[in-house]
Structure formats: C-alpha cells, structure tokens
Amino acid sequence: MTKSVVQRFKYITWLLLLCSVAPLWAEVGPDKQYFLVKNLAQDWLVYDQREKEYVPYVAEQHGNQLALNTLLDLESNLHYELLLYVEKNNYLFLNGSLQENLKAGSWRVMKIDSLYKKFRRPQLMITIYGTPGQAGKVVIIGHRKAAVEKLITIEEESFLNLKPREQASIANFFILGILLLFTFAAFLFNTSPRAFNRIYSLPDLFQMDFRDDSFMINKPFSRTNILFVVLLSLELAYLYLFTQDKEYNLFSSKELLATGQAFSDTWLNYLKIAFICFLGFIGKYFGLYILGTLYRLEGVANVHYFKVLQSSLLFFSALILIASVASFYIVDWSPIIRSVLIIPVIVFYIFRAILIFFTISNSTTVKNLYLISYLCIVELIPIIIGVRYAL
C-alpha cells in the first residue's frame, strides 16, 4: 500500500512538472512560427473613471469595456516580436496614439526593437479598442523559431571558460567623464589662474560694481572665455546623461541620442549634447546683444553674459560634485532624481534672474520697465518653457 502511494505521488509530481514546463514549448502566432515568451492578455487593465487610474480587468465588472490595455516592457523583451490577433475588427493604440486598424482573423507582428527605437521609453501601453470584453483578443510576446533548430549542449569542461557578464558601459563613462571634467578644470586653472579664481569666487558673484571692467567682460569671445564655455557645456552634457541613465527623460529628447549600447555610442551622445549646449551659449550671447541694442542697454550684454557664465559654472560644478559623491550612497536614484536635481536647477535659474536684475540695474540708469521686459524675454520666458518640457 505504501509503495503504491509513493509511485502515485511520483507520477503526480512529474505530471505537474510537465504541465508547468509545457507553456515554454508552446508554438503560437501565424503558422505556429513562434515560441511563446509571455501572454500579455493575462494582464489586461481598464481605466476606472471613479478611481482615475488603471485597474486590473475583471470579467464580471468590465465585460462591457471597449478599451483594454496592457503594459509591454520594451527593454526586457528586445529581439522578440509582439503578436496581436483579434477575431473582430479593432483599433490599435500605442501610448494613447492611434496606430492602425487590426483586421479580423489575421495576425499583426511587430518587432519590439523597432517599437523601442520609435518610442524611446522602457514601457509601452498597448490599447485594443473596438469590441467589448477580452474574448477574441490575443496579445503575446513571441520568439521566432529558427529555420534549423539545434540542440544546445554544454561540454563538461566549458564551465571553466565562462566569463561574468560585463557591466553596462555607462558606468565606465561616468567615471571617465568626471576625470575629464577635473582634468579640463585643472588645465584652465594652470593656464588662466586669475580668470579661474574670479569665475569660481562667491564674493565676486555678488559684486555689483563693474566700472573697472576686466578682459573677461570686455572680450566675451576671448580664448579664455570660450574655454570656460566649453567646460560648462561638458558639465551640462554630463548631468543630462546622468538624468537619462536614471530613467528621467529630460525634455523628452531621447531621439537625440544614439541607440547603441556600446561605449563609443555613450561618448558620441556626450559630445553631441555638449556641442548643442555650446551652440546654445553662443546663441544666447547674440540674443543678449540684439535685445540689449533694441532696449537701449548698450554694454549690458557683456555683463549679463559674464554673470550667466560665472553663476552657471559655480552651480553646476557644485551639483556634479554632490551628485558624484552621493552616488556612492544612493543605490536607486530614479525615485528622487527630480527632487534632488531638477528642482534645485529651477530654483537656481530663478535666483540667477534676480541676481542679474540687481547687477544690471546697479550698472545702468535705464528705467526698470525696460530692464524687466528685457529680462523677461531672455531669462524668465526660457525658464517657463524649459520647466514645461523638462517636467
């Protein structure tokens, strides 16, 4: 009796094991050409008007819902395909944007790599709209079968040659990037110590008297000033990639970056963003000069430009040092990146506008109305627009 019970227990155990592994071998999709990776239809979501959020689909409560949603993790499913099937005509929305009409009785295959390149987000909201309920709607992730399937075998001695997976190149970039910034700053300190000490001087930042204008103010495009603009551009590009690495898509501008994961792609992105920042600072000076002439503020543009450069270098250099040191203690930056980096930057720009107002008003006799209008155009309006798209 005991022996038969043991045999029956073994039989049930093998049967349960077989049932749990069987889905891994499931063949799905058009002509059964794909292996099943994950069935997203098991995670349907619907929007609850009362709760103002997405809730899990319950057939008894949401059987009449015309729009069913599910989340696709793009970064975790690269090199796979998204397979869609509907028994009746429906509409396909991706992240709330209408993509196409899904025809009844036919499969729609989409490469997840292409979706990731298009949307530049870690997750994608898939919405099927048209017919009520979940019946007849299939959303799965599949892996296309190779033309010739080969059994993968591992030789006994091969485990000696296994190597640990390399860490992401972005970590190496941040180490080399901070060394580059320190090296460039040291170069400026050795070649232009007087200018360096003035730029990185808090008492000089709050100085309002510019009657003894130095060469740094009289010559905004001198070699020394240009080098400091390059340093500031490199710092801004470094912080930009830092926020991107912490999954904060600043200005929704991931399309500017190269899509590869190689170390060279990261440096290409860094130099690209730094070059854009450099052109922005040069363009800002010309904008200051033109508006200064229109508002009869001749000579103010150079002072304004120097204060922008000085205050920005002081703030962003300190911010990079704090972020670099804090990275040793903060494991997950993602939940706090906005409050730690983005909000202080906004406060800084507002403070800079106030500082420039008092600096310029102390060095000119122009009416405050003209000065306020001038600052609104060149400082406050860009801040408002930047906050709108950054957050």
Number of C-alpha atoms within 10 A of each C-alpha: 5 7 8 9 10 11 11 11 12 12 12 12 12 11 11 12 11 11 11 10 10 10 13 12 11 13 18 18 23 13 8 12 15 21 19 20 20 16 13 18 18 14 14 20 22 19 17 12 8 6 8 8 10 14 13 16 22 13 12 8 8 19 13 12 17 16 22 24 25 20 17 20 14 21 15 11 19 14 14 19 22 22 24 20 22 22 16 15 17 21 17 20 18 17 15 12 11 13 11 11 14 21 15 13 12 15 18 16 16 14 16 22 16 14 17 19 14 11 15 19 17 12 15 19 15 21 24 25 20 17 20 14 19 22 12 13 17 18 23 21 25 25 20 17 12 9 7 6 7 7 6 6 6 8 7 7 8 8 9 7 7 8 7 6 6 6 8 11 15 19 12 12 18 17 11 12 19 17 12 15 18 13 12 16 17 14 13 18 14 10 12 12 13 11 17 18 12 14 21 16 13 13 8 14 18 14 11 15 12 13 7 7 11 10 12 18 21 13 13 18 14 12 11 18 18 15 16 20 22 19 22 24 22 24 24 22 22 23 18 17 22 19 18 16 14 15 15 21 17 17 12 14 12 16 11 10 16 17 14 9 11 13 14 13 16 21 16 14 18 23 16 16 21 22 15 12 20 21 14 12 19 15 12 16 19 13 15 21 19 15 19 20 14 12 13 13 20 14 15 20 23 20 20 23 20 20 24 20 17 22 23 21 21 16 15 17 19 12 17 19 12 11 17 15 10 12 12 8 8 11 8 10 18 14 11 12 16 18 10 13 15 17 13 13 18 15 10 15 19 13 13 17 20 14 19 21 17 13 21 22 16 13 15 14 10 14 9 13 8 15 20 14 13 19 18 14 14 15 18 19 12 13 16 12 10 14 15 10 11 15 13
